[in-house]
């Protein structure tokens, strides 16, 4: 019996050709982000933000600072996936709904906040690394969700990060991790390309 989740993952490929006449509703965009935010984050920080570039005007602002890649103007939406620098001070707020739901006892909150503070507070590189990890995890979930919904996706790192931050008013603690175009495809996209054999990338110890 075929596992539909694994089939979705194994059949995904980066789309090059999109239907430029196709759109996604705001509700469809919200659903993709909702799914993306179920991805893992360190200490439940949820340190991400997603800017959905979907109007012709917004696409015209993004395209020249992202190497004029065709997906930006042709795909229904391009997400600017932002990671926020890891900040342990938000952990009590982030965990409050977890406690309220009865998942975690309130007494355990300091057991998360204190080690997170030790891990990140005096380490700017770790804060940034966590922002990139978080944004990447969220984008990956959205990529596979899009595939399961019959949509193509294209992750891109070809953009001027400073210009994107300036043009789309990113906060000082936000890192533009990647761009992710999503939308209905048109014919001509390649299937998933062959990968290196597992024996070349796996050590069993």
N, C-alpha and C positions, 0 to 999 in steps of 0.2 A: 504494500500500500504506500502510495506517495505521500510524503510529509509536505504539506503545502507551504509551511514556513521555510523549510530547507530549499524547496524548489524555488521559492521567491528569491532567496539569497543567491542560490547558484545560477539563476538565470539573469540576474541584474547586470547591466552594463551602462556605462556613461553614455547618455544620449548626445548626439551631435545635431540631429535634425528635429525640430519641433514644428507643430502646426501653429503658425503665427496668428491665425484667426481664432484660436481656442483661448478660453479663459477659465479660471477657477473662481468660484464664488468666495466671498469672504468667510462663509461658514466652512467651506472646504479647506481654506487656508488655516483657519483656526483649528480644525481637526488635525491637520498635519502637525501643527505646533503642539497641540495637546498630546499627541502620540510621542513627539520628540522629547517632551518634558517628562516622560516616564523613564528615560534613560538614567543610568547611574550618575550620581554626583558625590563627591567626597563629603562626608559628614552631613549629607543632605543639604548642602549649601544651595543647590539649584542656581548656581551663579552663571546664568545665561540670559540672553535676550535675542529676539528674532525680529528683524525689520523686513517686512514683506514688500518688496519693490514690484508693484503690479500695474501701476498706471503708466501710460505712455510718457507722461511728464517725468515721473520718477525714474523710469528706465533711461530716459535721455540724460538724466543727471548722473546715473551710475555708469553707463556704457563707456564714456571717454576716459574714466578713471579706472576702468577694468579692461583695458586693452581692446576695447570695442569687440569683445567676444560675442558672436551672433546669438548665443543662447540667452543673453541678457535681454535682448530686444524681442526675440522670437518666442521664448518660453512664456507660459502664462504668468509665472511669478519667479522672481529671484530673491531668495532670502539672504540678507546679510546676517550671518550667524556670529553673534558676539558672545565672548566669554568675559565674565567679570573677575577681576583679581580676587583671589580667595581672601575672605575676611571672616575670621572666626566670631566676630562680635554679633553677627546676624544669626548664629546658630540657635539661641533660645527662641527667637521669633520663628525660624524655620521649623523647629521641632514642636512648637506649641500645638499645631494641628495633629501631629503624630501622637502626642500625649493625650489630647482631647479625644482622639479616636480609640484610645485604649491599647494602642500598639506598644507604646513605650511608657514606663513609669516616669513620673516627673523627676524623681530622685536621680535618674540616670542622665539627665541633660548635662550636668557638669562633667560627667565622664566622657562626653563628646566634645564639649566646648574647650576644656583645658588642654587636651592633647592637640586639638586643632590649632589653638593659639600657639602652642609650642612649635608646631610644625610650620606655621605660616608667618607669624607676626613679624619676625625679624629677617625674613628671607624673601625679598622681592622676586627673585627668580622662581622660587617655588609657587608664589602667588600667581605669577604669569603662566607657568607651566600648567597649573590647575585650571586656569581660565581656558587655555587651549584644549586641554583634555576634555573639559566639560562641554565646550562648544562642539568638539568633534563627536563625542558620544551622542549628543542630541541630533546632530546632522545625520549621523549614521542611521539612527532610528527612523528619521524622516525619509531617508533614501529607500529603506526597505518597505516602509509604509506606502510610499508613493508607488513602488513596484507592485505591491499587493493590490493597489487600486487601479492598476493599468496605466500608470503615468510614468513618463521618463524623468530622469534626474541627471544633473551634471554638477559635481562638486568642482570648485575652481579656486585656485590660490593666486591667479594672475590678476592682481589689482594693486593700486597704490594705497597702502593701508592708511597713511596719514591723510590723503585726500578723501578717502571714504569716511574716516572718522570726522573730518571737518565738514564735509558736504551733508552728512546725515546726523550730525550733532551727537556723536557718541560721547558718553561721559568719560571723565578722566580715568576711571577705573575699568573701562571697557576695551577689550581687544577685538578687532575684527578678525575672526579666526579663519573664516572661509566664506565664499559665496556658494549658494546652492540653488540652481535653477530647477524648476519642476513644472511639468505640463504635459498635455497630450502630445505624442510624437507623430511625425509623419514618416513615410517609408524611407528606408535607406540606412537606418542605424545598424551598426554591427552587433552580432551576438557577443556574449562575454568571451574575452580573449583567453587562450590557454594560460594557465598559471604554472609556476615552478613546481616540480614534484615535491610532495610532502617530505621525502627523504632529504631534500636539500635545505629545508627550512626548519626541521624538527630534530631536536636532540632529546632522546629518552634517557633520563639519568636516575 
